[in-house]
Amino acid sequence: MFFCRSVLLFAFCLLLGACGPAGWPDQHGNQVLAQDLEGKRVVVNYWAQWCGPCRDELPELNRLARDFPQARVIGIDFDGATGEELLAATEQMNIEFAVLGADFAAAKGLAKPEVLPTTYILDEQGEVLHTLRGPQHYQDLAPFLSTTH
């Protein structure tokens, strides 16, 4: 009886993903955990290697990630690269922040954009505050991440 219950509990945990913290691997294989994002403003930026405005805006996002450690900047490759391909793309584009996959976007309810770049600003509860289409600049994004906003 005990064995059957243990097997059922294990199977239930696997199905629900309840046996470990929810997280998403970044381009380096590190886990970004849901609990690490709780209570923080999050900037989620969709980009692609072939997108000129995306390339232009990435230094702005790198600076934002450095200047606002109390927030998180997260990238999502529009083309869905994973593994070594994603790592190579982020290194070529000099991306300094975590780049996650479509499973992160789906978990946050973020639609794949029709325009690149697209940036979502999430509040401390993970809800979308703003959807910004087109290239963004540091001075326009910084106010969303200040503690007084």
C-alpha positions as CSV (number, residue, x, y, z in Angstrom):
1,M,0.0,0.0,0.0
2,F,2.8,2.4,0.9
3,F,4.6,1.6,-2.3
4,C,1.6,2.3,-4.4
5,R,1.0,5.7,-2.7
6,S,4.6,6.6,-3.2
7,V,4.5,5.8,-6.9
8,L,1.3,7.7,-7.3
9,L,2.6,10.7,-5.5
10,F,5.8,10.7,-7.6
11,A,3.8,10.4,-10.8
12,F,1.5,13.3,-9.7
13,C,4.6,15.5,-8.9
14,L,6.0,14.8,-12.3
15,L,2.8,15.6,-14.1
16,L,2.3,18.9,-12.2
17,G,5.9,19.8,-12.0
18,A,5.4,20.3,-8.2
19,C,8.5,18.5,-7.1
20,G,10.9,21.3,-7.9
21,P,10.8,25.1,-8.4
22,A,9.5,26.3,-11.7
23,G,12.3,27.7,-13.8
24,W,13.6,28.3,-17.3
25,P,17.1,27.7,-18.7
26,D,18.9,30.7,-20.1
27,Q,21.4,30.6,-23.0
28,H,24.2,29.5,-20.5
29,G,22.2,26.7,-19.1
30,N,21.5,28.5,-15.8
31,Q,18.0,28.3,-14.4
32,V,16.0,31.5,-14.0
33,L,13.5,30.6,-11.3
34,A,10.0,32.0,-11.0
35,Q,10.7,32.9,-7.4
36,D,13.7,35.0,-8.5
37,L,11.3,37.2,-10.5
38,E,8.6,37.6,-7.8
39,G,8.4,41.2,-6.5
40,K,10.5,42.6,-9.4
41,R,9.8,44.6,-12.5
42,V,10.7,42.6,-15.5
43,V,11.5,43.8,-19.0
44,V,10.9,41.1,-21.6
45,N,12.4,41.8,-25.0
46,Y,11.7,39.8,-28.2
47,W,14.6,40.1,-30.7
48,A,16.0,38.4,-33.7
49,Q,19.5,38.3,-35.3
50,W,18.2,39.5,-38.6
51,C,16.4,42.5,-37.0
52,G,18.4,45.7,-37.4
53,P,16.4,47.7,-34.8
54,C,16.8,44.8,-32.4
55,R,20.6,45.0,-32.8
56,D,20.5,48.7,-32.2
57,E,18.5,48.5,-29.0
58,L,20.5,45.6,-27.3
59,P,23.2,47.9,-25.9
60,E,20.3,50.0,-24.3
61,L,19.0,46.8,-22.7
62,N,22.4,45.7,-21.5
63,R,22.9,49.0,-19.8
64,L,19.4,48.8,-18.2
65,A,20.2,45.3,-16.9
66,R,23.5,46.7,-15.3
67,D,21.9,49.8,-13.9
68,F,18.8,48.2,-12.3
69,P,19.8,45.1,-10.4
70,Q,16.5,45.3,-8.5
71,A,14.7,44.5,-11.8
72,R,15.3,41.8,-14.5
73,V,15.9,42.1,-18.2
74,I,15.0,39.0,-20.1
75,G,15.4,38.4,-23.8
76,I,13.5,35.9,-26.0
77,D,14.8,34.9,-29.4
78,F,11.9,35.4,-31.9
79,D,13.2,32.5,-34.0
80,G,13.3,30.1,-31.1
81,A,16.9,29.1,-31.1
82,T,18.0,26.8,-28.3
83,G,21.1,25.3,-26.9
84,E,24.4,26.0,-28.7
85,E,22.7,27.9,-31.4
86,L,21.1,30.3,-28.9
87,L,24.4,30.7,-27.0
88,A,26.2,31.5,-30.3
89,A,23.6,34.1,-31.3
90,T,23.6,35.9,-27.9
91,E,27.4,36.0,-27.9
92,Q,27.5,37.4,-31.5
93,M,24.9,40.0,-30.5
94,N,26.7,40.8,-27.2
95,I,23.7,40.1,-25.1
96,E,24.6,40.4,-21.4
97,F,21.2,39.5,-19.9
98,A,19.4,36.1,-19.6
99,V,17.7,34.9,-22.8
100,L,14.9,32.4,-22.2
101,G,12.7,30.3,-24.5
102,A,9.2,30.4,-25.7
103,D,8.1,28.3,-22.6
104,F,8.9,31.4,-20.4
105,A,6.8,33.6,-22.7
106,A,3.9,31.1,-22.6
107,A,4.1,30.8,-18.8
108,K,3.8,34.6,-18.6
109,G,1.0,34.8,-21.1
110,L,3.1,36.8,-23.6
111,A,2.0,36.6,-27.2
112,K,4.6,36.2,-29.9
113,P,4.8,39.7,-31.4
114,E,4.1,40.6,-35.0
115,V,6.6,43.5,-34.8
116,L,10.2,43.4,-33.8
117,P,11.5,44.4,-31.5
118,T,8.7,44.2,-29.0
119,T,9.2,44.8,-25.3
120,Y,6.9,43.9,-22.5
121,I,7.1,45.5,-19.0
122,L,5.8,43.2,-16.3
123,D,4.9,44.4,-12.8
124,E,6.0,42.9,-9.5
125,Q,3.2,40.3,-9.8
126,G,4.2,39.2,-13.3
127,E,1.3,41.0,-15.0
128,V,1.9,43.0,-18.3
129,L,1.9,46.7,-17.6
130,H,3.0,47.9,-21.0
131,T,3.6,46.5,-24.5
132,L,6.1,48.6,-26.4
133,R,6.6,48.0,-30.1
134,G,9.7,49.1,-32.0
135,P,13.2,49.9,-30.6
136,Q,13.3,51.3,-27.1
137,H,15.9,53.6,-25.5
138,Y,17.4,53.5,-22.0
139,Q,15.8,56.8,-21.0
140,D,12.4,55.6,-22.0
141,L,12.6,52.3,-20.2
142,A,14.4,53.4,-17.0
143,P,11.4,55.1,-15.4
144,F,9.4,51.8,-15.6
145,L,12.1,50.2,-13.4
146,S,12.6,52.9,-10.8
147,T,11.4,52.1,-7.3
148,T,9.1,55.2,-7.3
149,H,7.2,54.2,-10.5
